[in-house]
Amino acid sequence: MNVKEQIQRLANTYADEFVAIRRKLHAFPELSFHEHQTAAFVSQQLTEMGIEHQTGIAQTGLLAVIKGEKGAGKTIALRADMDALPIDEGNNFPYKSQNPGVMHACGHDLHTSCLLGTAKILNQLKSGFGGTVLLVFQPAEEKLPGGAKLMMEDGLFDEFIPELIIGQHVYPELPAGDVGFKPGQYMASADELYITLKGKGGHAALPHNTVDTVLMASQTVVSLQQVVSRFIPTQIPAVLSIGNIVCKSAMNIIPETVRLEGTFRTMNEDWRYKAHEKIRQITESVAQGMGGSCEVDIQVGFPSVYNHPELTLAMQSEARQFLGEEKVHDLDIRMTAEDFGWYAQKYPACFYRLGVGHADGTVSGGLHTPNFNPNEKAIETGMQLMSFLAVKALEK
């Protein structure tokens, strides 16, 4: 029996076990930097498998190590995130969230289950390969500065330095059993914008006695679109969106302050920081021109996700060999963000998508929505493909 057949057999044998694990994780989700129960559960599972691991990295992160028995070789890393989102779950099944206001609405419970399943498979196959596999169970993907950054700062790869790192993420747009890859730039950087506009409040019927912050805010929202439409080169993808306007006032009151909250995303690290300066300049110009002032706070977030082209094409080719040509898709860029970008800045990386759509057309719900409900058949695909890609990466 070759390695492909061994992995398929083991994944099929353990699929129900890791579906049950996913449901347990789903029922007890925890927010970013608070994954204490989740981390303890993952540690327990690894201990029962007899897999060496370290806990408490960046507080709740874990690093498991599987050493192949065919001698020294490459060191590779596999990563899953563990945190949930501040969302009230809208689904109604026995394993729905038991923690009010918290839900696994981005599939991190499924990611963690797949990586645990991968750990079990690789641990049973370690007599057949050389080298070292690092399994990263990461906290806080959903919150700045990101658990990836904090784990690396806390010595994640001090002892074992990976030559490459692989991650997977659920993708409702593809059916379960399918996967997608994108070499090169794949996902955007993500920076948070917090702008406070200050003026002079007063009666809305007497605007000449005020410095109108609502009008100032309106002009700022419109003017900031120039950052994307007129300053960034047209070949560079970029998005600037204001998602929240905070104005504690009434219909007949012009408030003293208005707060704008938004996001800026791009796929070019040089223009990213040039855009920050342009955001400040435009906001200050509008505020001063209308007689007011402003405070601009740009919180630098995750870097863009860059998939190493040669590595990603090789992994895509291996996926086609394992799953079949028709199951492996080419993806386009996405302006969403992932803190996997921190790893990709330092190590050759491949971040691919795992289909979780339902074959019968049942709506799985979108990511970050109260009704997100991935097809659990994807767990078998996820654990077997990641196992196969790991073995192939060690061979090359």
BASE-65144 format. One line per 3 residues: number of its first residue (from 1); their letters; for each residue z, x, y of C-alpha. Coordinates in nm, 3 decimals. Each point is the difference from the previous one (the first is absolute). Layout:
NUM = A = Z:X:Y  ...
END
This chain:
1 = MNV = 0.000:0.000:0.000  -0.104:0.153:0.334  0.213:-0.008:0.316
4 = KEQ = -0.182:-0.302:0.142  0.069:-0.203:-0.313  0.362:0.118:-0.012
7 = IQR = 0.061:-0.108:0.360  -0.168:-0.337:-0.054  0.210:-0.064:-0.309
10 = LAN = 0.326:0.095:0.168  -0.076:-0.197:0.317  -0.083:-0.309:-0.204
13 = TYA = 0.321:0.043:-0.201  0.220:0.033:0.310  -0.177:-0.243:0.235
16 = DEF = 0.244:-0.289:-0.051  0.298:0.232:0.047  -0.119:0.112:0.343
19 = VAI = -0.100:-0.350:0.106  0.365:-0.091:-0.064  0.111:0.302:0.202
22 = RRK = -0.227:-0.103:0.287  0.152:-0.349:-0.003  0.352:0.141:0.013
25 = LHA = -0.093:0.219:0.296  -0.171:-0.294:0.167  0.310:-0.217:-0.031
28 = FPE = 0.221:0.255:0.175  -0.203:0.158:0.281  0.152:0.238:0.253
31 = LSF = -0.113:0.100:0.348  -0.107:0.347:0.110  0.279:0.262:-0.017
34 = HEH = 0.219:-0.248:-0.194  -0.153:0.031:-0.350  0.332:0.090:-0.163
37 = QTA = -0.011:-0.253:-0.285  -0.368:0.068:-0.060  0.056:0.376:-0.014
40 = AFV = 0.290:-0.042:-0.242  -0.217:-0.218:-0.225  -0.286:0.253:0.004
43 = SQQ = 0.245:0.279:-0.081  0.138:-0.202:-0.291  -0.349:-0.056:-0.139
46 = LTE = -0.087:0.370:0.026  0.327:0.096:-0.168  -0.071:-0.236:-0.289
49 = MGI = -0.342:0.163:-0.038  0.164:0.343:-0.008  -0.186:0.115:0.311
52 = EHQ = 0.159:0.260:0.226  0.027:-0.122:0.358  0.170:0.056:0.333
55 = TGI = 0.149:-0.280:0.210  0.111:-0.033:0.362  -0.306:0.160:0.163
58 = AQT = -0.015:-0.145:0.352  0.294:-0.212:-0.119  -0.175:-0.231:-0.248
61 = GLL = -0.305:0.195:-0.122  -0.041:0.143:-0.349  -0.208:0.280:-0.151
64 = AVI = -0.062:0.001:-0.376  -0.147:0.301:-0.181  -0.200:-0.002:-0.324
67 = KGE = -0.095:0.342:-0.133  -0.292:0.025:-0.240  0.073:0.185:-0.322
70 = KGA = -0.327:0.195:-0.008  0.131:0.260:0.242  -0.020:0.060:0.372
73 = GKT = -0.282:-0.149:0.197  -0.066:-0.207:0.307  0.265:-0.204:0.179
76 = IAL = -0.108:-0.344:0.116  0.187:-0.287:0.165  -0.021:-0.377:-0.046
79 = RAD = 0.158:-0.230:0.259  0.130:-0.358:0.025  0.190:-0.168:0.284
82 = MDA = 0.302:-0.227:-0.056  0.090:-0.189:0.319  -0.057:-0.367:0.086
85 = LPI = -0.072:-0.194:0.319  0.210:-0.228:0.226  -0.175:-0.319:-0.116
88 = DEG = 0.135:-0.326:-0.146  -0.184:-0.050:-0.328  -0.212:-0.314:-0.025
91 = NNF = -0.067:0.020:-0.374  0.194:-0.215:-0.244  0.033:0.171:-0.337
94 = PYK = 0.310:0.110:-0.198  -0.016:0.359:0.124  -0.047:-0.077:0.370
97 = SQN = 0.208:0.202:0.243  0.376:-0.056:-0.026  0.058:0.185:0.327
100 = PGV = -0.060:-0.238:0.295  -0.241:0.137:0.259  -0.120:0.285:-0.223
103 = MHA = -0.310:-0.002:-0.222  -0.228:0.236:-0.187  -0.306:-0.123:0.190
106 = CGH = -0.195:0.327:-0.018  0.014:0.072:-0.372  0.247:0.286:0.005
109 = DLH = 0.181:-0.159:-0.296  -0.327:0.021:-0.192  -0.059:0.360:0.114
112 = TSC = 0.345:0.102:-0.123  -0.047:-0.178:-0.333  -0.337:0.170:-0.053
115 = LLG = 0.145:0.344:0.070  0.291:-0.062:-0.237  -0.253:-0.106:-0.263
118 = TAK = -0.202:0.313:0.073  0.315:0.208:-0.043  0.065:-0.152:-0.342
121 = ILN = -0.357:0.060:-0.115  -0.022:0.359:0.126  0.339:0.087:-0.142
124 = QLK = -0.123:-0.106:-0.345  -0.324:0.195:0.039  0.147:0.320:0.146
127 = SGF = -0.054:0.194:-0.322  -0.372:-0.034:0.066  -0.024:0.148:0.349
130 = GGT = 0.118:0.296:0.204  0.124:0.012:0.357  0.247:-0.217:0.190
133 = VLL = -0.013:-0.358:0.120  0.222:-0.100:0.294  0.074:-0.370:0.039
136 = VFQ = 0.102:-0.094:0.354  0.188:-0.327:0.048  0.001:-0.033:0.375
139 = PAE = 0.205:-0.214:0.239  -0.099:-0.143:0.337  -0.377:-0.013:0.006
142 = EKL = 0.018:-0.301:0.229  0.203:0.154:0.282  -0.041:0.297:0.232
145 = PGG = 0.011:0.291:-0.043  -0.072:-0.078:-0.366  0.179:0.106:-0.315
148 = AKL = -0.279:0.244:-0.089  0.075:0.211:0.306  0.375:-0.014:-0.052
151 = MME = -0.018:0.086:-0.371  -0.212:0.308:0.072  0.238:0.105:0.277
154 = DGL = 0.285:-0.042:-0.248  -0.152:0.249:-0.242  -0.204:-0.229:-0.227
157 = FDE = -0.244:0.273:-0.099  0.215:0.308:0.058  0.032:0.086:-0.370
160 = FIP = -0.325:-0.143:-0.131  -0.302:0.023:0.232  -0.281:-0.239:-0.094
163 = ELI = -0.361:0.108:0.006  -0.101:-0.362:0.057  0.157:-0.343:0.039
166 = IGQ = -0.123:-0.341:-0.118  0.111:-0.346:0.112  -0.113:-0.355:-0.065
169 = HVY = 0.044:-0.324:0.196  -0.055:-0.364:-0.088  -0.320:-0.160:0.132
172 = PEL = -0.036:-0.382:-0.014  -0.371:0.024:0.085  -0.079:0.140:-0.348
175 = PAG = 0.078:-0.175:-0.331  0.264:0.141:-0.230  -0.156:0.266:-0.220
178 = DVG = -0.216:0.137:0.281  0.071:0.290:0.237  -0.156:0.144:0.317
181 = FKP = -0.037:0.345:0.155  -0.101:0.140:0.341  -0.048:0.377:0.043
184 = GQY = 0.076:0.150:0.342  0.161:-0.198:0.280  0.131:-0.322:-0.149
187 = MAS = 0.290:-0.147:0.202  0.098:0.023:0.365  0.292:0.160:0.178
190 = ADE = 0.244:-0.252:0.146  0.196:0.039:0.323  0.231:-0.260:0.153
193 = LYI = -0.034:-0.090:0.368  0.293:-0.129:0.207  -0.081:-0.060:0.367
196 = TLK = 0.242:-0.139:0.256  -0.153:-0.124:0.327  0.235:-0.036:0.297
199 = GKG = -0.050:-0.198:0.319  0.183:-0.241:0.225  0.090:-0.341:-0.135
202 = GHA = 0.006:-0.325:0.185  -0.116:-0.360:0.024  -0.341:-0.058:-0.156
205 = ALP = -0.092:-0.224:0.296  0.052:0.296:0.237  -0.193:0.283:-0.168
208 = HNT = -0.048:0.186:0.329  0.372:0.076:-0.005  -0.019:0.160:-0.346
211 = VDT = -0.159:0.289:-0.184  -0.147:-0.205:-0.283  0.078:0.164:-0.333
214 = VLM = -0.181:-0.268:-0.202  -0.324:0.069:0.188  0.073:0.372:-0.035
217 = ASQ = 0.042:-0.041:-0.375  -0.318:-0.204:-0.030  -0.200:0.265:0.187
220 = TVV = 0.155:0.275:-0.213  -0.093:-0.171:-0.328  -0.362:-0.033:0.113
223 = SLQ = -0.023:0.348:0.154  0.139:0.174:-0.307  -0.307:-0.109:-0.197
226 = QVV = -0.190:0.266:0.193  0.178:0.260:-0.215  -0.204:-0.112:-0.300
229 = SRF = -0.315:-0.132:0.169  -0.060:0.272:0.261  0.199:0.319:-0.067
232 = IPT = 0.003:0.065:-0.375  -0.337:0.114:-0.137  -0.179:-0.292:-0.163
235 = QIP = -0.022:0.170:-0.341  0.380:0.017:-0.029  0.162:-0.320:-0.135
238 = AVL = 0.288:-0.117:0.220  0.201:-0.316:0.065  0.242:-0.084:0.280
241 = SIG = 0.174:-0.336:-0.034  0.285:-0.153:0.196  0.181:-0.225:-0.244
244 = NIV = 0.301:-0.111:0.201  0.065:-0.089:0.363  0.370:-0.042:0.071
247 = CKS = 0.073:-0.193:0.317  0.336:-0.171:0.032  -0.078:-0.248:0.272
250 = AMN = -0.106:-0.358:0.069  -0.312:-0.178:0.118  0.104:0.023:0.367
253 = IIP = 0.152:0.349:0.002  -0.169:0.338:0.039  0.221:0.240:-0.200
256 = ETV = 0.124:0.341:0.105  -0.138:0.165:-0.313  -0.254:-0.062:-0.276
259 = RLE = -0.012:0.200:-0.322  -0.318:0.067:-0.198  0.011:0.108:-0.364
262 = GTF = -0.303:0.113:-0.193  -0.168:0.249:-0.229  -0.257:0.274:0.044
265 = RTM = -0.195:0.125:-0.302  -0.276:0.253:-0.051  -0.142:0.246:-0.251
268 = NED = -0.023:0.309:0.216  0.318:0.196:0.065  -0.133:0.176:0.313
271 = WRY = -0.112:-0.320:0.170  0.317:-0.171:-0.112  0.209:0.202:0.245
274 = KAH = -0.262:-0.007:0.275  0.010:-0.378:-0.031  0.378:0.005:0.047
277 = EKI = -0.047:0.165:0.340  -0.268:-0.250:0.097  0.232:-0.289:-0.097
280 = RQI = 0.267:0.140:0.231  -0.246:0.062:0.285  -0.151:-0.349:-0.013
283 = TES = 0.338:-0.173:-0.020  0.144:0.201:0.287  -0.311:-0.059:0.211
286 = VAQ = 0.012:-0.377:-0.048  0.373:-0.022:0.070  -0.012:0.216:0.311
289 = GMG = -0.312:-0.172:0.130  0.181:-0.334:-0.013  0.314:0.131:0.163
292 = GSC = 0.209:0.039:-0.312  0.103:0.270:-0.245  0.003:0.050:-0.374
295 = EVD = 0.152:0.179:-0.296  -0.232:0.098:-0.285  0.155:0.087:-0.336
298 = IQV = -0.248:0.110:-0.269  0.167:0.051:-0.335  -0.218:0.230:-0.207
301 = GFP = -0.036:-0.144:-0.347  -0.179:0.085:-0.322  -0.301:0.232:0.004
304 = SVY = -0.333:-0.118:-0.139  -0.057:0.011:-0.375  -0.261:0.260:-0.090
307 = NHP = -0.117:0.000:-0.360  -0.110:0.347:-0.105  -0.371:-0.060:-0.068
310 = ELT = -0.045:0.220:-0.308  0.325:-0.114:-0.159  -0.063:-0.368:0.072
313 = LAM = -0.355:0.008:-0.134  0.130:0.171:-0.315  0.272:-0.264:-0.043
316 = QSE = -0.252:-0.277:0.058  -0.223:0.149:-0.268  0.292:0.016:-0.244
319 = ARQ = 0.088:-0.363:0.081  -0.356:-0.103:-0.085  0.028:0.183:-0.331
322 = FLG = 0.329:-0.174:-0.076  -0.059:-0.354:0.130  -0.377:-0.028:0.001
325 = EEK = -0.257:0.028:0.278  0.021:-0.366:0.103  0.378:0.019:0.052
328 = VHD = -0.003:0.279:0.258  -0.107:-0.075:0.358  -0.084:0.187:0.320
331 = LDI = 0.225:-0.106:0.288  -0.047:0.005:0.375  0.246:0.134:0.256
334 = RMT = 0.306:-0.210:0.093  0.184:-0.008:0.331  0.327:-0.072:-0.177
337 = AED = 0.239:0.292:-0.040  0.203:0.169:-0.274  0.260:0.273:0.017
340 = FGW = -0.181:0.162:-0.295  -0.184:0.165:0.289  0.295:0.241:0.035
343 = YAQ = -0.069:0.134:-0.351  -0.376:0.008:0.061  0.050:0.220:0.306
346 = KYP = 0.157:0.270:-0.214  -0.145:-0.035:-0.351  -0.338:-0.098:-0.145
349 = ACF = 0.043:-0.374:-0.050  -0.159:-0.302:-0.164  0.121:-0.346:0.101
352 = YRL = -0.184:-0.277:-0.183  0.024:-0.379:-0.028  0.113:-0.204:-0.299
355 = GVG = -0.149:-0.350:-0.024  0.256:-0.281:-0.036  -0.223:-0.305:0.051
358 = HAD = 0.003:-0.291:-0.245  -0.307:-0.050:-0.220  0.036:-0.380:0.007
361 = GTV = -0.029:-0.002:0.377  0.370:-0.066:0.057  0.086:0.128:0.345
364 = SGG = 0.228:0.302:-0.021  0.083:-0.020:0.369  -0.050:0.277:0.250
367 = LHT = 0.212:0.309:0.037  0.302:-0.050:0.226  -0.008:-0.380:-0.044
370 = PNF = 0.273:-0.227:-0.147  -0.231:-0.113:-0.283  -0.122:0.338:-0.124
373 = NPN = -0.014:-0.029:-0.379  -0.192:0.283:-0.172  -0.151:-0.036:-0.345
376 = EKA = 0.243:0.179:-0.230  -0.281:0.094:-0.238  -0.064:0.279:0.249
379 = IET = 0.317:0.175:-0.117  -0.161:0.103:-0.328  -0.305:0.130:0.186
382 = GMQ = 0.215:0.182:0.255  0.222:0.183:-0.248  -0.283:0.098:-0.234
385 = LMS = -0.241:0.117:0.270  0.264:0.206:0.182  0.096:0.158:-0.333
388 = FLA = -0.363:0.085:-0.077  -0.067:0.139:0.348  0.313:0.217:-0.026
391 = VKA = -0.105:0.148:-0.334  -0.354:0.064:0.125  0.129:0.159:0.322
394 = LEK = 0.214:0.238:-0.207  -0.302:0.096:-0.209  -0.229:0.088:0.293
END
